């Protein structure tokens, strides 16, 4: 209720959009970072004429209508309890966890600045749109907001305009109990232009003037602090925490109606209001038609750039892009998969116009630099290496915004695998919001050695395998790393995590890009009739150990199958017949080896199999010594296999 003037002015007077095509490329973007206030956005979408695109057996394509508003937060409703981009057209990103939305907005604004720098011409500025966001006190308290806003100031994202709903109320009460800093001074220190609207309840002209001033500042993002009253208009609950996360109640609703002089029935939109807002449908269509004509002229004059931009807008990958992926043979030199990852990134950036990304201050260790490009900075926004600094959480959320800006943008970000703990919330939102972000996570196990248990992931593989709509990929060599990148690019609505080694690994016989696409596949087998004596299963750096163990067992006359299980999720997608061809149900002698938690391996090896792994924290020592001390050796695999067959 306190944000209604901001929302009204943005949607009715300022923003450029087409309600009948929520995905028009050059639209202004709006993010409600304070996602708990989403009914305001749903009401604005309804008034502006947006259509819903959900289709089911009992509902056809139709407008977000009054029934959707009445069914707020109910089963099958198109108005969920927090904004969801995959549920409600017109919603750009999924918000709710506080701070995520403002960080997403930084990603959206980064994408606009980057694409404008790459594709705009003196005679045709084909990319020109703003990102607007409303955030509250809760967002301001979350560390992710400061991480992202620090970068926004550093990058000079002049087309990012954030409205801070300064109402001094959070769920526990007045913000005086825990939040007394000067937000204005902090944002000035972050490199933002700051404006204060002192009367956000009724100061419409103040809000309009602030937006005009913000747009005049080209080299900085702008924070417009708008002091409001939460629950404005409610005679008994305004300016109290009781209105923050709960309904007013029937009596207070009636009292509020009387207080505001609103005589209409619930959910009734007066005809003069309908008439006023109805202009946005033809205006939006005209804006898009004007832009389409502009793009047609652009195509005629700048064919190559237009083709690249169209690929980014539509998400259609260039024909034959996958041929750029490098391939390897057993004779190729051993190398760490983090290095092989860099070879793939630098091959792909030549053929994928939407690929860009970077690391959280670890580029030289994660091996993520794109060698043919410079750094995306305030004065060089056309470049494609993004320097995130030590800001893992903000980095992940910014990449979500980049991914959701345009279907053909493919952001990647990197840190040590263990530091996904700092960014798990952003990765979860990637999965929920169907954002194709490639997480390049190196130093993936105890194999990193001397840095010790603070840096050695243990439970991380299992935890991401448990997260819905995430591809957890752990390649063993060059071919599997290339396969992991191929899958990550093709999975348009799924984020991928690549767990990559610090230590050198051999190029193994039998690995392939095609095998990775199936998640799990046989790399060697001396059995016949789909009936091996034992199946050895490995991932990443431990696949080599399984191969060595198989070689020794075969010398003793055993029929041994070795399976690389790069991605459980991809393997789960395969047919029952294929799964049976890899893991025949009659063969219960199965041994897995992975330098991580054994949690979850029971579903692969079964009740009669054995899972070799690590169910305690790691230690500081050279990698070889740690592997030996933890029993991650060919000898351990051989001993386990002999117990089973």
ZIQUIUR-V866768 format. One record per pair of residues at least 12 apart in sequence whose C-alpha atoms are under 7 Angstrom apart, sorted by the first residue. I is the first residue (numbers start at 1). GAP is how many residues later the second one is. Records with the same first field share a line. If there is no record, write none. Layout:
# ZIQUIUR-V866768
I->GAP / GAP
This chain:
# ZIQUIUR-V866768
1->229 / 230 / 231
2->199 / 226 / 227 / 228 / 229 / 230
3->162
4->36
5->196 / 199
11->33
15->13
16->12
17->267
18->263 / 266 / 267 / 270
19->29 / 30 / 31 / 262 / 265
20->30 / 31 / 261
22->67 / 68
24->264
25->288
26->101 / 102 / 103
27->102
28->101 / 102 / 103
29->63 / 101 / 102 / 103
30->62 / 101 / 102 / 103
31->61 / 62 / 70 / 74 / 101 / 102 / 103
32->69 / 101 / 102 / 103
33->62 / 65 / 66 / 67 / 68 / 69 / 100 / 101 / 102
34->62 / 64 / 100 / 101 / 102 / 105
35->47 / 48 / 60 / 61
36->45 / 46 / 60
38->44 / 45
42->37
45->45
46->18 / 19
47->230
48->229 / 230 / 232
49->232
50->13 / 14
51->12 / 13
52->12 / 36 / 37
53->36
66->201
82->13 / 14
83->12
84->349
85->348
86->347
93->311 / 340
94->339
98->40 / 41 / 44
99->40 / 41 / 43 / 45 / 46
100->297
102->31 / 33 / 43
103->42 / 45 / 291 / 294 / 295
104->293 / 294 / 296 / 297
105->26 / 28 / 296
106->42 / 46 / 292
107->291 / 292 / 293 / 294 / 295
108->23 / 293 / 294 / 297
109->22 / 48 / 50 / 51
110->47
111->291 / 294
113->268
114->267 / 268
115->267
117->264 / 265
118->264
119->186
124->174
126->168 / 169
130->29 / 30
131->28 / 29 / 30
132->28 / 29 / 30
133->28 / 29 / 30
134->28 / 29 / 30 / 31
135->28 / 29 / 30
136->28 / 29 / 30
137->29 / 31 / 33
138->32
144->249 / 250
147->244 / 247
148->246
150->40
152->69
153->37 / 38 / 39 / 67 / 68
154->37 / 224
155->222 / 223
156->63 / 64 / 65 / 222
157->62 / 63 / 64
158->59 / 60 / 61 / 62 / 63
159->62
160->61 / 62
161->53 / 60 / 61 / 62
162->60 / 61 / 62
163->60 / 61 / 62 / 63
164->59 / 60 / 61 / 62
165->60 / 61 / 62 / 63
166->59 / 60 / 61 / 62
167->60 / 61 / 62 / 63
169->71 / 72
170->71 / 74
171->70 / 73
172->69
173->68
191->29
192->28 / 29 / 30 / 31
193->27 / 28 / 29 / 30
194->28 / 29 / 30
195->15 / 28 / 29 / 30
196->28 / 29 / 30
197->27 / 28 / 29 / 30
198->28 / 29
199->28 / 29
200->26 / 27 / 28
201->27 / 28
210->14
231->12
233->23 / 26 / 27
234->18 / 22
235->20 / 21 / 24
308->45
311->97
312->41 / 42 / 94 / 95 / 96 / 97
313->93 / 94 / 95
314->93 / 94
315->92 / 93
316->92
321->30
322->164
324->23 / 24
325->19 / 22 / 23 / 157
326->18 / 156
327->151 / 152
328->150 / 151 / 179
329->178
330->177 / 178 / 179
332->175
333->173
334->170 / 171 / 172 / 173
335->169 / 170 / 171
336->165 / 166 / 167 / 168 / 169
337->140 / 141 / 144 / 163 / 164
338->28 / 29 / 104 / 162 / 163 / 164
339->28
340->138 / 141
341->140
342->25 / 26
344->138
345->25
346->24 / 25
354->54 / 55 / 56
355->54 / 55 / 56
356->28 / 29 / 54 / 55 / 56
357->27 / 28 / 29 / 54 / 55 / 56
358->27 / 28 / 29 / 30 / 54 / 55 / 56
359->28 / 29 / 54 / 55 / 56
360->27 / 28 / 29 / 30 / 31 / 32 / 54 / 55
361->26 / 27 / 28 / 29
362->53
366->48 / 49 / 76
369->16
370->15
373->12
392->30 / 31
393->29 / 30 / 33
396->17 / 27 / 30 / 31
397->29
399->12 / 38
400->30 / 35 / 37
403->32 / 33 / 34
404->31
410->26 / 27
411->26 / 27
412->25 / 26 / 27 / 28
413->25 / 26 / 27
414->25 / 26 / 27
415->25 / 26 / 27
416->25 / 26 / 27
417->24 / 25 / 26 / 27 / 40 / 82
418->37 / 38 / 39
430->65
431->37 / 38 / 39 / 63 / 64
434->59 / 60
435->58 / 59 / 60
436->55 / 56 / 57 / 58 / 59
437->58 / 59
438->50 / 57 / 58 / 59
439->57 / 58 / 59
440->57 / 58 / 59
441->56 / 57 / 58 / 59
442->57 / 58 / 59 / 60
443->57 / 58 / 59
444->13 / 55 / 56 / 57
445->12 / 13 / 150 / 151
446->149 / 172 / 177
447->55 / 56 / 176
448->54 / 55 / 175
449->171 / 172 / 173 / 174
450->170 / 171 / 172
451->169
452->166 / 167 / 168
453->164 / 165 / 166 / 167
456->162
458->138 / 139 / 156 / 159
459->137 / 138
461->135
462->135 / 137 / 138
469->25
470->24 / 25 / 26
471->24 / 25 / 26 / 96 / 98
472->24 / 25 / 26 / 95
473->24 / 25 / 26 / 93 / 94
474->24 / 25 / 26 / 65 / 66 / 92 / 93
475->64 / 65 / 91
476->63 / 64 / 65 / 67
477->28 / 29 / 30 / 31
478->29
479->32 / 33 / 34
480->31 / 32 / 33 / 36
482->31
483->30 / 31 / 33 / 34
484->32
487->30
501->40
505->36
510->13 / 14
511->12
516->50
517->53
518->52 / 53 / 56
519->46 / 47 / 48 / 49 / 50 / 51 / 52
520->43 / 44 / 45 / 46 / 47 / 51
521->42 / 43 / 44 / 61
522->39 / 40 / 41 / 42 / 60
523->39 / 40 / 41
524->37 / 38
525->35 / 36 / 37
526->33 / 34 / 35
527->32 / 33
530->51 / 54
531->56
532->27 / 28 / 29
533->25 / 26 / 27 / 56 / 112
534->25 / 26 / 27 / 55 / 56 / 107 / 111
535->25 / 26 / 27 / 54 / 55 / 56
536->25 / 26 / 27 / 54 / 55 / 56
537->25 / 26 / 27 / 28 / 54 / 55 / 56
538->25 / 26 / 27 / 54 / 55 / 56
539->25 / 26 / 27 / 55
542->51 / 52 / 53
543->21
545->88 / 89
546->16 / 88
547->15
548->86
549->85 / 86 / 88 / 89
553->85
588->18 / 20 / 21
589->19 / 20 / 55 / 56
590->15 / 19 / 20
591->14 / 18 / 19 / 20 / 49 / 50
592->13 / 18 / 19 / 20
593->18 / 19 / 20
594->18 / 19
595->18 / 19
596->17 / 18
597->16 / 17 / 18
598->13 / 14 / 15 / 16 / 17
610->30
